[in-house]
Amino acid sequence: MKKLIAFAVPVLPGKTEEWEKFAATLNGEKHEELKAHREQLEVRERTFLQSTPNGDTVIVTLEGTDPEAALEKLGTGKDAFTKWFVKEVKEIHGIDLSAPMEGFETELVIDSEKLIHELA
């Protein structure tokens, strides 16, 4: 059974243009490497850029049988693509994917198809 998680990651101030170049590279010359990496992690990734008055935020979804495990492993590879990806994420978001992902707990709280939580 597939599961979906989502999380939001702020873009550091002044780094939106750098993020756009990063995204263009992932959609272009590095797309096959991205696809192979996510297939190895057994997830499908979808990423959105959301611009707000408080700054830009990237919303990432991971879908697969165990997306939480994939998130934990996202930056642990020793291959050239993973090293490049980790470096770019750190520069743009200030997050080190090679370290344990603390503070990225995600919880589904509303699903229009079924009741998740009863509100008090």
Backbone as a printed PyTorch tensor [residue, N CA C, xyz], in Angstrom:
tensor([[[  0.8370,  -1.1780,   0.0000],
         [  0.0000,   0.0000,   0.0000],
         [  0.8870,   1.2480,   0.0000]],

        [[  0.5870,   2.1690,  -0.8850],
         [  1.3580,   3.4000,  -0.9570],
         [  0.9160,   4.3860,   0.1130]],

        [[  1.8740,   5.1770,   0.5410],
         [  1.6500,   6.1850,   1.5630],
         [  2.2390,   7.4910,   1.0400]],

        [[  1.6580,   8.6010,   1.4570],
         [  2.1150,   9.9090,   1.0210],
         [  2.4670,  10.7600,   2.2290]],

        [[  3.6400,  11.4040,   2.1870],
         [  3.9800,  12.3960,   3.2040],
         [  4.3220,  13.7000,   2.4850]],

        [[  4.1710,  14.7980,   3.1990],
         [  4.5130,  16.1130,   2.6610],
         [  5.1970,  16.9180,   3.7530]],

        [[  6.1060,  17.7790,   3.3490],
         [  6.7420,  18.6770,   4.3060],
         [  7.1420,  19.9500,   3.5790]],

        [[  7.2270,  21.0300,   4.3350],
         [  7.5770,  22.3320,   3.7840],
         [  8.9600,  22.7310,   4.2590]],

        [[  9.7480,  23.2820,   3.3340],
         [ 11.1160,  23.6980,   3.6390],
         [ 11.2990,  25.1330,   3.1320]],

        [[ 11.5270,  26.0800,   4.0370],
         [ 11.7320,  27.4550,   3.5910],
         [ 12.9930,  27.5980,   2.7300]],

        [[ 12.8990,  28.4690,   1.7370],
         [ 14.0640,  28.8440,   0.9430],
         [ 14.7290,  29.9930,   1.7020]],

        [[ 16.0400,  29.9030,   1.9010],
         [ 16.7360,  30.9670,   2.6080],
         [ 16.5680,  32.2960,   1.8660]],

        [[ 16.5060,  33.4090,   2.5910],
         [ 16.3520,  34.7140,   1.9410],
         [ 17.4150,  34.9350,   0.8670]],

        [[ 16.9620,  35.3990,  -0.2880],
         [ 17.8660,  35.6780,  -1.3970],
         [ 18.2880,  34.4660,  -2.2020]],

        [[ 17.7350,  33.2860,  -1.9060],
         [ 18.1720,  32.0490,  -2.5720],
         [ 17.1410,  31.4960,  -3.5720]],

        [[ 16.0510,  32.2390,  -3.8280],
         [ 15.0210,  31.7090,  -4.7290],
         [ 15.5510,  31.5000,  -6.1430]],

        [[ 16.3360,  32.4360,  -6.6590],
         [ 16.8880,  32.2740,  -8.0040],
         [ 17.8070,  31.0530,  -8.0670]],

        [[ 18.5880,  30.8440,  -7.0180],
         [ 19.4500,  29.6610,  -6.9430],
         [ 18.5970,  28.3860,  -6.9040]],

        [[ 17.4770,  28.4110,  -6.1500],
         [ 16.5830,  27.2570,  -6.0980],
         [ 15.9900,  26.9780,  -7.4760]],

        [[ 15.6110,  28.0350,  -8.1860],
         [ 15.0330,  27.8540,  -9.5270],
         [ 16.0350,  27.2070, -10.4760]],

        [[ 17.3040,  27.5770, -10.3850],
         [ 18.3520,  26.9450, -11.1990],
         [ 18.5280,  25.4810, -10.7990]],

        [[ 18.4840,  25.2150,  -9.4960],
         [ 18.5670,  23.8410,  -8.9710],
         [ 17.4320,  22.9940,  -9.5310]],

        [[ 16.2120,  23.5390,  -9.4630],
         [ 15.0380,  22.8140,  -9.9780],
         [ 15.1650,  22.5880, -11.4840]],

        [[ 15.6440,  23.5830, -12.2120],
         [ 15.8170,  23.4330, -13.6610],
         [ 16.8340,  22.3350, -13.9740]],

        [[ 17.8830,  22.2460, -13.1720],
         [ 18.8890,  21.1910, -13.3700],
         [ 18.2790,  19.8230, -13.0940]],

        [[ 17.4620,  19.7330, -12.0410],
         [ 16.8060,  18.4530, -11.7210],
         [ 15.7890,  18.0630, -12.7970]],

        [[ 15.1720,  19.0440, -13.4240],
         [ 14.2260,  18.7790, -14.5090],
         [ 14.9130,  18.6030, -15.8490]],

        [[ 16.1960,  18.9280, -15.9140],
         [ 16.9450,  18.8610, -17.1610],
         [ 18.0430,  17.8250, -17.1230]],

        [[ 19.2870,  18.3180, -17.0510],
         [ 20.4490,  17.4370, -17.1980],
         [ 20.5800,  16.3630, -16.1300]],

        [[ 20.0250,  16.5760, -14.9450],
         [ 20.1440,  15.5820, -13.8750],
         [ 18.8350,  14.8180, -13.6270]],

        [[ 17.8850,  14.9450, -14.5480],
         [ 16.5860,  14.2930, -14.3160],
         [ 16.6910,  12.7760, -14.2210]],

        [[ 17.4590,  12.1670, -15.0780],
         [ 17.5850,  10.6980, -15.0370],
         [ 18.2440,  10.2420, -13.7400]],

        [[ 19.2110,  11.0160, -13.2360],
         [ 19.8450,  10.6800, -11.9600],
         [ 18.8560,  10.8340, -10.8090]],

        [[ 18.0610,  11.8990, -10.8540],
         [ 17.0230,  12.1010,  -9.8350],
         [ 16.0390,  10.9370,  -9.8550]],

        [[ 15.5790,  10.5960, -11.0370],
         [ 14.6100,   9.5050, -11.1690],
         [ 15.1890,   8.1890, -10.6330]],

        [[ 16.4150,   7.8760, -10.9990],
         [ 17.0530,   6.6300, -10.5310],
         [ 17.2370,   6.6540,  -9.0150]],

        [[ 17.6220,   7.8090,  -8.4720],
         [ 17.8270,   7.9360,  -7.0250],
         [ 16.5280,   7.7040,  -6.2830]],

        [[ 15.4480,   8.3190,  -6.7440],
         [ 14.1640,   8.1550,  -6.0650],
         [ 13.6170,   6.7380,  -6.2540]],

        [[ 13.8720,   6.1220,  -7.4060],
         [ 13.4720,   4.7260,  -7.6020],
         [ 14.2220,   3.8180,  -6.6350]],

        [[ 15.4930,   4.1120,  -6.4110],
         [ 16.2890,   3.3310,  -5.4550],
         [ 15.6920,   3.4620,  -4.0460]],

        [[ 15.1950,   4.6540,  -3.7230],
         [ 14.5640,   4.8870,  -2.4190],
         [ 13.1060,   4.4180,  -2.3880]],

        [[ 12.6010,   3.9970,  -3.5420],
         [ 11.2300,   3.5020,  -3.7010],
         [ 10.1870,   4.5560,  -3.3600]],

        [[ 10.4360,   5.7870,  -3.8520],
         [  9.4640,   6.8680,  -3.6820],
         [  9.3410,   7.6690,  -4.9710]],

        [[  8.2040,   8.2940,  -5.0910],
         [  7.9910,   9.2980,  -6.1230],
         [  7.9760,  10.6400,  -5.4160]],

        [[  8.7490,  11.5830,  -5.9360],
         [  8.8080,  12.9250,  -5.3440],
         [  8.0870,  13.9110,  -6.2420]],

        [[  7.3320,  14.7920,  -5.6150],
         [  6.7410,  15.9370,  -6.2880],
         [  7.0880,  17.1490,  -5.4290]],

        [[  7.5630,  18.1950,  -6.0700],
         [  8.0040,  19.3770,  -5.3400],
         [  7.3270,  20.6130,  -5.9150]],

        [[  6.8800,  21.4850,  -5.0310],
         [  6.1970,  22.7140,  -5.4060],
         [  6.9270,  23.9000,  -4.7860]],

        [[  6.9750,  25.0140,  -5.5080],
         [  7.4800,  26.2650,  -4.9470],
         [  6.2710,  27.1260,  -4.6130]],

        [[  6.1800,  27.5390,  -3.3610],
         [  5.0740,  28.3930,  -2.9350],
         [  5.6460,  29.7270,  -2.4740]],

        [[  5.2390,  30.7830,  -3.1680],
         [  5.6680,  32.1310,  -2.7920],
         [  4.6190,  32.7450,  -1.8810]],

        [[  5.0840,  33.3040,  -0.7710],
         [  4.1830,  33.9250,   0.2010],
         [  4.7540,  35.2800,   0.6020]],

        [[  3.9500,  36.1140,   1.2440],
         [  4.4800,  37.3890,   1.7410],
         [  5.6240,  37.1960,   2.7440]],

        [[  5.7050,  36.0310,   3.3680],
         [  6.7520,  35.7460,   4.3470],
         [  7.9840,  35.0870,   3.7310]],

        [[  7.9980,  34.9340,   2.4330],
         [  9.1330,  34.3070,   1.7650],
         [  8.6960,  33.0780,   0.9890]],

        [[  9.6460,  32.5000,   0.3000],
         [  9.3650,  31.3270,  -0.5260],
         [  9.5890,  30.0490,   0.2630]],

        [[  8.7360,  29.0770,  -0.0240],
         [  8.7880,  27.7820,   0.6360],
         [  8.6650,  26.6980,  -0.4230]],

        [[  9.4190,  25.6250,  -0.2340],
         [  9.3120,  24.4610,  -1.1040],
         [  8.4850,  23.4140,  -0.3700]],

        [[  7.4680,  22.9070,  -1.0380],
         [  6.6330,  21.8470,  -0.4760],
         [  6.9970,  20.5680,  -1.2120]],

        [[  7.4300,  19.5700,  -0.4540],
         [  7.8870,  18.3090,  -1.0250],
         [  6.9170,  17.2080,  -0.6160]],

        [[  6.5300,  16.3770,  -1.5820],
         [  5.7530,  15.1810,  -1.2690],
         [  6.5890,  13.9680,  -1.6720]],

        [[  6.5320,  12.9520,  -0.8360],
         [  7.1570,  11.6700,  -1.1340],
         [  6.0710,  10.6170,  -1.0330]],

        [[  5.9340,   9.8080,  -2.0710],
         [  4.9150,   8.7700,  -2.1020],
         [  5.5750,   7.4280,  -2.3690]],

        [[  5.2490,   6.4500,  -1.5420],
         [  5.7960,   5.1120,  -1.7000],
         [  5.3550,   4.2360,  -0.5520]],

        [[  5.9250,   3.0520,  -0.4570],
         [  5.5270,   2.1410,   0.6070],
         [  6.0420,   2.5930,   1.9670]],

        [[  7.1960,   3.2790,   2.0080],
         [  7.7460,   3.7740,   3.2720],
         [  8.4660,   5.1010,   3.0450]],

        [[  7.7030,   6.1740,   2.7830],
         [  8.3460,   7.4590,   2.4890],
         [  9.1360,   8.0380,   3.6560]],

        [[  8.7700,   7.7110,   4.8830],
         [  9.5390,   8.1930,   6.0360],
         [ 10.9560,   7.6220,   6.0090]],

        [[ 11.0770,   6.3400,   5.7050],
         [ 12.4010,   5.7190,   5.6060],
         [ 13.1930,   6.3240,   4.4530]],

        [[ 12.5130,   6.5950,   3.3540],
         [ 13.1790,   7.2230,   2.2150],
         [ 13.7010,   8.6020,   2.5920]],

        [[ 12.9160,   9.3600,   3.3450],
         [ 13.3420,  10.6890,   3.7880],
         [ 14.5990,  10.5910,   4.6460]],

        [[ 14.6440,   9.6010,   5.5250],
         [ 15.8200,   9.4110,   6.3770],
         [ 17.0600,   9.0690,   5.5580]],

        [[ 16.8750,   8.3530,   4.4380],
         [ 17.9980,   7.9080,   3.6090],
         [ 18.3460,   8.8840,   2.4860]],

        [[ 17.5460,   9.9160,   2.3140],
         [ 17.6630,  10.8100,   1.1650],
         [ 19.0760,  11.3350,   0.9330]],

        [[ 19.7640,  11.6960,   1.9800],
         [ 21.0810,  12.2970,   1.8200],
         [ 22.2370,  11.4480,   2.2820]],

        [[ 22.0230,  10.1530,   2.4380],
         [ 23.0720,   9.3070,   3.0070],
         [ 23.9320,   8.5930,   1.9720]],

        [[ 23.5650,   8.6630,   0.7040],
         [ 24.3390,   7.9830,  -0.3330],
         [ 25.7040,   8.6050,  -0.5270]],

        [[ 26.6270,   7.8260,  -1.0340],
         [ 28.0010,   8.2860,  -1.2630],
         [ 28.2730,   8.5660,  -2.7430]],

        [[ 27.2540,   8.4120,  -3.5890],
         [ 27.4210,   8.6330,  -5.0200],
         [ 27.4700,  10.1320,  -5.3280]],

        [[ 27.9290,  10.4730,  -6.5250],
         [ 28.1210,  11.8700,  -6.9260],
         [ 26.8070,  12.6510,  -6.9170]],

        [[ 25.7170,  12.0350,  -7.3820],
         [ 24.4380,  12.7490,  -7.4100],
         [ 24.0020,  13.1230,  -5.9990]],

        [[ 24.0460,  12.1840,  -5.0740],
         [ 23.6110,  12.4620,  -3.7080],
         [ 24.4690,  13.5460,  -3.0790]],

        [[ 25.7710,  13.4810,  -3.2720],
         [ 26.6630,  14.5010,  -2.7100],
         [ 26.3190,  15.8820,  -3.2680]],

        [[ 26.0680,  15.9560,  -4.5730],
         [ 25.6920,  17.2220,  -5.2090],
         [ 24.3520,  17.7030,  -4.6560]],

        [[ 23.3690,  16.8170,  -4.5720],
         [ 22.0370,  17.1690,  -4.0930],
         [ 22.0970,  17.6980,  -2.6580]],

        [[ 22.8160,  17.0160,  -1.7920],
         [ 22.9550,  17.4200,  -0.3860],
         [ 23.6000,  18.8060,  -0.2960]],

        [[ 24.6240,  19.0380,  -1.0920],
         [ 25.3120,  20.3370,  -1.1000],
         [ 24.3590,  21.4530,  -1.5120]],

        [[ 23.5970,  21.2290,  -2.5770],
         [ 22.6550,  22.2370,  -3.0670],
         [ 21.5680,  22.5330,  -2.0320]],

        [[ 21.0040,  21.4950,  -1.4300],
         [ 19.9500,  21.6850,  -0.4230],
         [ 20.4860,  22.4760,   0.7670]],

        [[ 21.6920,  22.1800,   1.1770],
         [ 22.2720,  22.9070,   2.3110],
         [ 22.4640,  24.3830,   1.9840]],

        [[ 22.9310,  24.6800,   0.7770],
         [ 23.1580,  26.0670,   0.3730],
         [ 21.8480,  26.8450,   0.2210]],

        [[ 20.8170,  26.1870,  -0.2790],
         [ 19.5560,  26.8680,  -0.5800],
         [ 18.6170,  26.9040,   0.6180]],

        [[ 18.6030,  25.8210,   1.4030],
         [ 17.6420,  25.7070,   2.5100],
         [ 18.2920,  25.7510,   3.8940]],

        [[ 19.6020,  25.5600,   3.9620],
         [ 20.2750,  25.5310,   5.2550],
         [ 20.0700,  24.2350,   6.0100]],

        [[ 19.7060,  23.1730,   5.2950],
         [ 19.4320,  21.8670,   5.9020],
         [ 20.4770,  20.8620,   5.4250]],

        [[ 21.0560,  20.1230,   6.3580],
         [ 22.0420,  19.0990,   6.0210],
         [ 21.3460,  17.7440,   5.9490]],

        [[ 21.0690,  17.3050,   4.7250],
         [ 20.3800,  16.0230,   4.5310],
         [ 21.2340,  14.8240,   4.8970]],

        [[ 22.5420,  15.0190,   5.0570],
         [ 23.4030,  13.8950,   5.4210],
         [ 23.3590,  13.6220,   6.9220]],

        [[ 22.7690,  14.5330,   7.6810],
         [ 22.6050,  14.3700,   9.1300],
         [ 21.1960,  13.8360,   9.4060]],

        [[ 20.9640,  13.2950,  10.5950],
         [ 19.6120,  12.8210,  10.9210],
         [ 18.5740,  13.9270,  10.7380]],

        [[ 17.4490,  13.5720,  10.1550],
         [ 16.3900,  14.5370,   9.8480],
         [ 15.5020,  14.7600,  11.0660]],

        [[ 15.9640,  15.5670,  11.9790],
         [ 15.1710,  15.8740,  13.1650],
         [ 14.3040,  17.0970,  12.8880]],

        [[ 13.1050,  17.0960,  13.4430],
         [ 12.2190,  18.2360,  13.2700],
         [ 11.3900,  18.1720,  12.0050]],

        [[ 11.4120,  17.0600,  11.2930],
         [ 10.6220,  16.9120,  10.0780],
         [  9.5370,  15.8680,  10.2670]],

        [[  8.9020,  15.9160,  11.4100],
         [  7.7920,  14.9980,  11.6340],
         [  6.5990,  15.5020,  10.8460]],

        [[  5.9670,  14.6050,  10.1620],
         [  4.8240,  14.9740,   9.3440],
         [  3.6420,  14.0970,   9.7240]],

        [[  2.4810,  14.7160,   9.8400],
         [  1.2940,  13.9870,  10.2590],
         [  0.1250,  14.3810,   9.3770]],

        [[ -0.5280,  13.4170,   8.7880],
         [ -1.7400,  13.6550,   8.0170],
         [ -2.8700,  13.9620,   8.9890]],

        [[ -3.5000,  15.1210,   8.8520],
         [ -4.5600,  15.4960,   9.7860],
         [ -5.9160,  15.6880,   9.1150]],

        [[ -5.9490,  15.8950,   7.7940],
         [ -7.2200,  16.0120,   7.0850],
         [ -7.1130,  15.2460,   5.7780]],

        [[ -8.0940,  14.4210,   5.5140],
         [ -8.2020,  13.6790,   4.2660],
         [ -9.6620,  13.7660,   3.8550]],

        [[ -9.9260,  14.3780,   2.7230],
         [-11.3180,  14.5680,   2.3030],
         [-12.0490,  13.2550,   2.0450]],

        [[-11.3120,  12.1650,   1.9070],
         [-11.9230,  10.8590,   1.6590],
         [-12.3110,  10.1220,   2.9310]],

        [[-11.6760,  10.4600,   4.0660],
         [-11.9940,   9.7420,   5.2960],
         [-11.6690,  10.6070,   6.5060]],

        [[-12.2630,  10.2750,   7.6230],
         [-12.0110,  10.9880,   8.8750],
         [-10.6720,  10.5380,   9.4380]],

        [[ -9.7980,  11.4970,   9.7170],
         [ -8.4810,  11.1810,  10.2800],
         [ -8.4930,  11.3330,  11.7900]],

        [[ -8.9320,  12.4920,  12.2630],
         [ -8.9610,  12.7950,  13.6940],
         [-10.2930,  13.4540,  14.0240]],

        [[-10.8400,  13.0770,  15.1300],
         [-12.0120,  13.8140,  15.6200],
         [-11.5050,  14.9820,  16.4190]],

        [[-12.0320,  16.1580,  16.1330],
         [-11.6360,  17.3510,  16.8490],
         [-12.4320,  17.4940,  18.1190]],

        [[-11.7810,  17.9300,  19.1820],
         [-12.4580,  18.1120,  20.4690],
         [-13.2720,  19.3640,  20.4720]]])
